Amino acid sequence: GGGFTDVLHDGARFVAIGYDGVVALSNDGANWTARENDTSWYAEAIAHRPGLYVVVGGLGQVFTSTDAITWTPRSSGTTRWLFDVAYANGQFVAVGRAGTVLTSPDGVSWTPRTSGVSAELWGVAGGGGRFAAVGVGGTLIASPDAVTWTPYDSGTPVAISAVLHDGSRFIVQGPGNQARSTNGTTWTSVNSTAEGYQ
Protein backbone atom coordinates (compact mmCIF):
# COMPACT_ATOMS: atom_id res chain seq x y z
CA GLY A 1 0.00 0.00 0.00
CA GLY A 2 0.78 3.65 -0.07
CA GLY A 3 0.97 4.18 -3.84
CA PHE A 4 3.98 4.92 -5.99
CA THR A 5 6.94 7.02 -4.90
CA ASP A 6 8.90 7.43 -8.16
CA VAL A 7 8.79 6.66 -11.87
CA LEU A 8 11.31 6.77 -14.71
CA HIS A 9 11.47 6.09 -18.42
CA ASP A 10 14.46 3.97 -19.41
CA GLY A 11 14.22 4.70 -23.13
CA ALA A 12 11.91 1.75 -23.82
CA ARG A 13 9.39 1.63 -20.98
CA PHE A 14 8.20 3.29 -17.80
CA VAL A 15 9.12 1.77 -14.43
CA ALA A 16 7.23 2.91 -11.31
CA ILE A 17 8.14 1.90 -7.77
CA GLY A 18 6.32 2.06 -4.45
CA TYR A 19 6.38 0.76 -0.91
CA ASP A 20 5.96 -2.92 -0.07
CA GLY A 21 7.98 -4.14 -3.06
CA VAL A 22 5.56 -2.87 -5.68
CA VAL A 23 6.87 -2.30 -9.21
CA ALA A 24 4.72 -1.40 -12.23
CA LEU A 25 5.86 -1.50 -15.84
CA SER A 26 4.37 0.20 -18.89
CA ASN A 27 5.38 0.53 -22.53
CA ASP A 28 3.07 3.47 -23.20
CA GLY A 29 2.42 5.17 -19.83
CA ALA A 30 -1.28 4.27 -20.04
CA ASN A 31 -1.38 0.49 -19.58
CA TRP A 32 0.51 -0.81 -16.54
CA THR A 33 1.45 -4.26 -15.26
CA ALA A 34 2.00 -4.33 -11.51
CA ARG A 35 4.41 -6.80 -9.97
CA GLU A 36 4.94 -7.49 -6.29
CA ASN A 37 8.35 -8.65 -5.21
CA ASP A 38 9.13 -11.02 -2.39
CA THR A 39 11.16 -8.16 -0.98
CA SER A 40 9.69 -5.71 1.49
CA TRP A 41 11.19 -2.32 0.78
CA TYR A 42 10.54 1.31 1.60
CA ALA A 43 11.34 2.50 -1.91
CA GLU A 44 11.72 6.25 -2.38
CA ALA A 45 13.52 6.65 -5.72
CA ILE A 46 14.78 4.80 -8.78
CA ALA A 47 17.61 5.47 -11.23
CA HIS A 48 18.76 3.66 -14.34
CA ARG A 49 21.73 3.18 -16.58
CA PRO A 50 21.77 0.72 -19.48
CA GLY A 51 21.46 -2.77 -18.02
CA LEU A 52 20.90 -1.73 -14.39
CA TYR A 53 18.17 -0.24 -12.19
CA VAL A 54 18.87 1.00 -8.65
CA VAL A 55 16.20 1.67 -6.01
CA VAL A 56 16.94 3.45 -2.71
CA GLY A 57 14.75 4.05 0.30
CA GLY A 58 14.13 3.77 4.01
CA LEU A 59 16.74 2.63 6.49
CA GLY A 60 19.47 2.86 3.87
CA GLN A 61 17.88 0.24 1.64
CA VAL A 62 19.36 -0.30 -1.83
CA PHE A 63 18.13 -2.81 -4.40
CA THR A 64 19.41 -3.54 -7.90
CA SER A 65 17.88 -5.24 -10.92
CA THR A 66 18.88 -5.90 -14.50
CA ASP A 67 15.26 -6.22 -15.70
CA ALA A 68 13.15 -4.17 -13.19
CA ILE A 69 11.39 -7.41 -12.22
CA THR A 70 13.82 -9.41 -10.06
CA TRP A 71 15.48 -7.31 -7.33
CA THR A 72 18.57 -8.00 -5.20
CA PRO A 73 19.15 -6.24 -1.85
CA ARG A 74 22.53 -4.50 -1.51
CA SER A 75 24.33 -3.02 1.48
CA SER A 76 24.58 0.78 1.40
CA GLY A 77 26.57 0.92 4.62
CA THR A 78 24.04 3.23 6.28
CA THR A 79 20.71 2.95 8.08
CA ARG A 80 19.79 6.55 7.26
CA TRP A 81 16.78 7.08 5.04
CA LEU A 82 17.73 7.64 1.38
CA PHE A 83 15.37 9.98 -0.48
CA ASP A 84 16.75 10.13 -4.01
CA VAL A 85 19.19 8.53 -6.42
CA ALA A 86 20.54 9.62 -9.79
CA TYR A 87 22.89 8.20 -12.41
CA ALA A 88 25.24 10.40 -14.42
CA ASN A 89 28.89 10.66 -15.34
CA GLY A 90 29.45 6.94 -14.62
CA GLN A 91 28.20 7.12 -11.01
CA PHE A 92 25.06 6.43 -9.04
CA VAL A 93 24.62 9.06 -6.32
CA ALA A 94 22.16 8.57 -3.45
CA VAL A 95 21.22 11.29 -0.93
CA GLY A 96 19.28 11.28 2.31
CA ARG A 97 19.00 12.17 5.99
CA ALA A 98 21.61 14.20 7.86
CA GLY A 99 23.46 15.23 4.69
CA THR A 100 24.04 11.65 3.59
CA VAL A 101 25.70 11.24 0.18
CA LEU A 102 26.68 7.81 -1.16
CA THR A 103 28.25 6.96 -4.52
CA SER A 104 28.57 3.75 -6.48
CA PRO A 105 29.83 2.90 -9.97
CA ASP A 106 27.78 -0.31 -10.09
CA GLY A 107 24.90 -0.04 -7.58
CA VAL A 108 26.50 -2.79 -5.49
CA SER A 109 29.46 -1.19 -3.69
CA TRP A 110 28.62 2.14 -2.01
CA THR A 111 31.02 4.73 -0.63
CA PRO A 112 29.99 7.46 1.85
CA ARG A 113 31.01 11.00 0.87
CA THR A 114 31.29 14.15 2.97
CA SER A 115 28.52 16.53 1.90
CA GLY A 116 29.51 19.46 4.12
CA VAL A 117 25.90 19.81 5.33
CA SER A 118 23.78 18.18 8.03
CA ALA A 119 20.37 18.93 6.52
CA GLU A 120 18.21 16.28 4.90
CA LEU A 121 18.95 16.03 1.20
CA TRP A 122 15.81 15.32 -0.81
CA GLY A 123 16.93 15.46 -4.42
CA VAL A 124 19.99 14.82 -6.57
CA ALA A 125 20.73 15.15 -10.29
CA GLY A 126 23.73 14.88 -12.55
CA GLY A 127 24.65 16.21 -15.96
CA GLY A 128 27.27 18.17 -17.82
CA GLY A 129 30.00 16.45 -15.82
CA ARG A 130 28.65 17.69 -12.47
CA PHE A 131 26.17 16.81 -9.71
CA ALA A 132 23.83 18.92 -7.56
CA ALA A 133 21.79 17.95 -4.49
CA VAL A 134 19.10 19.90 -2.63
CA GLY A 135 17.14 19.72 0.60
CA VAL A 136 15.80 21.26 3.78
CA GLY A 137 16.27 24.98 4.48
CA GLY A 138 17.28 25.82 0.92
CA THR A 139 20.26 23.46 1.12
CA LEU A 140 22.13 23.24 -2.17
CA ILE A 141 25.42 21.40 -2.71
CA ALA A 142 27.29 20.61 -5.91
CA SER A 143 30.22 18.47 -6.99
CA PRO A 144 32.37 18.04 -10.10
CA ASP A 145 32.95 14.34 -9.39
CA ALA A 146 30.38 13.15 -6.77
CA VAL A 147 33.28 12.90 -4.29
CA THR A 148 33.99 16.49 -3.21
CA TRP A 149 30.86 18.52 -2.39
CA THR A 150 30.54 22.28 -1.84
CA PRO A 151 27.54 24.17 -0.37
CA TYR A 152 26.12 27.06 -2.46
CA ASP A 153 23.53 29.77 -1.88
CA SER A 154 20.22 28.66 -3.38
CA GLY A 155 18.60 32.04 -2.84
CA THR A 156 15.83 30.61 -0.64
CA PRO A 157 15.53 29.63 3.03
CA VAL A 158 12.73 27.15 2.35
CA ALA A 159 13.00 23.48 1.50
CA ILE A 160 13.99 22.55 -2.02
CA SER A 161 12.58 19.16 -2.90
CA ALA A 162 13.64 18.74 -6.51
CA VAL A 163 16.60 19.23 -8.81
CA LEU A 164 17.00 18.19 -12.42
CA HIS A 165 19.47 18.58 -15.25
CA ASP A 166 17.72 19.35 -18.54
CA GLY A 167 20.71 18.59 -20.75
CA SER A 168 22.23 22.06 -20.51
CA ARG A 169 21.62 23.31 -16.95
CA PHE A 170 20.55 22.40 -13.44
CA ILE A 171 17.17 23.65 -12.23
CA VAL A 172 16.21 23.56 -8.54
CA GLN A 173 12.69 24.32 -7.39
CA GLY A 174 11.37 25.59 -4.07
CA PRO A 175 8.06 27.26 -3.19
CA GLY A 176 7.91 30.46 -5.26
CA ASN A 177 11.59 30.31 -6.11
CA GLN A 178 13.74 28.62 -8.70
CA ALA A 179 17.50 28.65 -9.16
CA ARG A 180 19.36 27.72 -12.32
CA SER A 181 22.97 26.94 -13.10
CA THR A 182 24.87 25.80 -16.16
CA ASN A 183 27.93 24.74 -14.15
CA GLY A 184 26.60 23.80 -10.68
CA THR A 185 28.64 26.55 -8.99
CA THR A 186 27.08 29.84 -10.14
CA TRP A 187 23.35 29.97 -9.41
CA THR A 188 20.79 32.51 -10.61
CA SER A 189 17.63 32.87 -8.56
CA VAL A 190 14.38 33.27 -10.50
CA ASN A 191 10.97 34.19 -9.09
CA SER A 192 9.20 31.11 -10.39
CA THR A 193 5.73 32.40 -9.48
CA ALA A 194 6.18 35.22 -11.98
CA GLU A 195 7.14 32.66 -14.64
CA GLY A 196 4.16 30.45 -13.86
CA TYR A 197 5.96 27.78 -11.83
CA GLN A 198 4.51 26.79 -8.48
N, C-alpha and C positions, 0 to 999 in steps of 0.2 A: 503494500500500500504506500500511499503518499505521492503517487504520480512520478513524473519524470523530472530529472534535475539538470540534464544537459543533452544536447543533440549535436551531431556533426554530419557533414557530407564528405565522404572519402574520395569523391571523384566518380563513384559508380552508384553508391546508395547512401541513404540516411541511416545513421545508427543513433538511437536514443537510449539513455540509461536512466535508471531510477533506483530507489531503495529496494531492499529485499531481493537483490539479484535479478531484477527485471531488465531485460534488453528488448528493444523493438527494432525491427529492420524494415526498410521500405525502399523500393526502387524509384518511386515517384513522389514521395512525400504525402500521398493521399491514402494509399493502402498499406497497412502495417501488419507485420507478423510479430507477435510478442513471444518471447522466450523467457522462461524462468530457469535460472541456473541453480545448481545444488548449493552454490555459495551464497551465504548471507553477507551482504555488503552494505555499507552506508555510502553509496556512490554519489559524489558531488560533481565530477567533471570527467570528460573523456578527451583524449588527443589521439592523433593518428599520424603515422608515417607509412609509406608503402610497406606492406607486409606485417604491420604491428599496430595494435590498439593498446592504449594504456588508460586505465581508469584509476582515479584517486578519490579518497573520501575520508570518512570518520576514523578516528583513532589511528591515523597514519596508514590506512589501508591502501594498497596498490595491487592491481590485477592487470595481467597482460593477456592478449589473445591475438592469434594470427588470422582469425576468421570472424571475430565479434560474436561467436556462438559459444565456444569452449574457453573458459577463463581460468587462469592459473594465479593463485595468490603469490605475491612477492613481498619481501621484507624491505620497508622503507627506512628502517632504523629509527623511526620516531613513533610516538603514540599521539602526537598532536594532530588535530583535525587538519586535513588538506582540502582546500576549497577550490583550487583550479590547477590545471595542467596544460601546458602548451608544448608543441614541437616546432623547432626552427633551428637552423644553423647546426644541424647534426646532434642536437641535444633535446631531451625532454626536460622541462623545468616545472616543478610542482611548488605551490606556495600555500601557506596556511597560517595557523594560529601563532601568536608571539613572534612574528617576523620570520617564520620558517621558510627557508628556500632549500630545495633539494634538486640535484641534477642527475641525469642518467643518459648515457649514450644508447642504451638498449632496453630501458624499462625494467631491467632486472636488478642491476647494481646501482644503488643510489648513494650519492655523496652529499652531506649537509654543507651548506655555504653560509657565510656570514652576510646577513642582509643589511646590517647597520641600523635596523629599526626593531622595535618590540611590538608594534601594532599588528593586528591581524591583517594579513594580505589576502584579498579576495579575488584578485584577477591577475593573470599574467599573459603576455603575448610576446612573440618574437618575429623579427623581420628585418631586412636590410642589414643583417650582420649584428643586430643588437637585440636586447630584451628589455622589457619594462614590466613592472608589477605595481599594483595599486591596492589601497585598503582603507582602513578606518582613519578618520581624522584628516583626510586629504593626503594620506601617505602615498608617495610616489618614489620608486627606486628604479634605477636603470643599470644595465651592465653591457659591456661590449662582448662578453664571453660566457655569461651565466655563472662565472666564478667570483669576480669582483663586482660588488654592488655599491652604488652611490645614491644617497637620498637627494631629491630635487624638490623645488617648490612647485606644487601643483596649482597654486592660485586659489585654493579653496580649503576651508577648515572642516568641511563635511566629508562623510564617507564617499569614497569612489569605489564602485562595485565592478566596473568593467573597463577593460582596455583591449584594444585590437590594433592590428597592423593591417592597413588596407592595401599594401603592396608598395606604398611610397612614404607612408608616415604612420606614426602612432597616434591614436585618438583615445583619450581617457574621458569618461563621463561621470559627472556627479550632479546632484540636484541643481539645476539652473546654471551649471557651469561645465565647460568643456575645455580641455587643454590638448594642444596638438604639438607634435614634434617630428621632424624628419630624421633627427639623429639620436633621439633619446636623451639628450643632455640639455638642449635649449627648448623650453616649452613656452608656447603662446597661449594665454588664457582667452577664451571666447565665451561671451554670454550666450549660452546655448538656447535660452528661452527666446531671445530676440531672433535666433535663426530657426526657431520652430522645433528645437529638440527639448524633450522633457523627460 
